[in-house]
Amino acid sequence: MSRPPSPIFAALGQEFFTDDMVQQHALSPRTVASYRDTFVLLLRFTERQLGKTRSACS
């Protein structure tokens, strides 16, 4: 029996920011946007430090 493919990173991130943070924790849209923007900055930083793009790490 084969396992279904695991969700891609972007889909997991989207689910986290839309479902978990907004619905389960009842955070304001501005708070979620701030967390999202900070996470994007972290991804850009790690890309520069590792010398790889996000798609190369998939």
C-alpha positions as CSV (number, residue, x, y, z in Angstrom):
1,M,0.0,0.0,0.0
2,S,1.5,3.3,-1.0
3,R,1.3,6.4,1.1
4,P,-0.3,9.6,-0.3
5,P,2.2,12.3,-1.1
6,S,2.9,14.7,1.8
7,P,1.7,18.3,1.4
8,I,4.1,20.8,0.1
9,F,5.7,23.3,2.4
10,A,3.7,26.3,0.9
11,A,0.4,24.5,1.5
12,L,1.3,23.7,5.1
13,G,2.3,27.3,5.6
14,Q,-1.0,28.6,4.1
15,E,-3.0,26.2,6.2
16,F,-1.1,27.3,9.4
17,F,-1.7,31.0,8.7
18,T,-5.3,30.7,7.7
19,D,-6.7,27.8,9.8
20,D,-4.6,27.6,12.9
21,M,-3.8,31.2,13.6
22,V,-7.1,32.8,12.5
23,Q,-9.6,30.2,13.4
24,Q,-8.2,28.3,16.3
25,H,-6.4,31.2,18.1
26,A,-8.7,34.0,17.0
27,L,-5.8,36.3,16.1
28,S,-6.5,39.5,14.3
29,P,-5.8,39.7,10.5
30,R,-3.1,42.3,11.2
31,T,-1.3,40.0,13.6
32,V,-1.5,37.1,11.1
33,A,-0.2,39.4,8.4
34,S,2.7,40.5,10.6
35,Y,3.6,36.9,11.4
36,R,3.4,36.0,7.7
37,D,5.6,38.9,6.7
38,T,8.2,38.0,9.3
39,F,8.2,34.4,8.1
40,V,8.8,35.5,4.5
41,L,11.8,37.5,5.7
42,L,13.1,34.4,7.5
43,L,12.8,32.4,4.3
44,R,14.6,35.0,2.3
45,F,17.4,35.2,4.9
46,T,17.8,31.4,4.9
47,E,17.9,31.3,1.1
48,R,20.8,33.8,1.1
49,Q,22.6,32.1,3.8
50,L,22.3,28.6,2.3
51,G,22.6,29.8,-1.3
52,K,19.5,27.8,-2.3
53,T,16.1,28.8,-3.5
54,R,13.0,27.5,-1.8
55,S,12.2,25.3,-4.8
56,A,15.7,23.7,-4.6
57,C,15.0,22.6,-1.1
58,S,11.8,20.7,-2.0
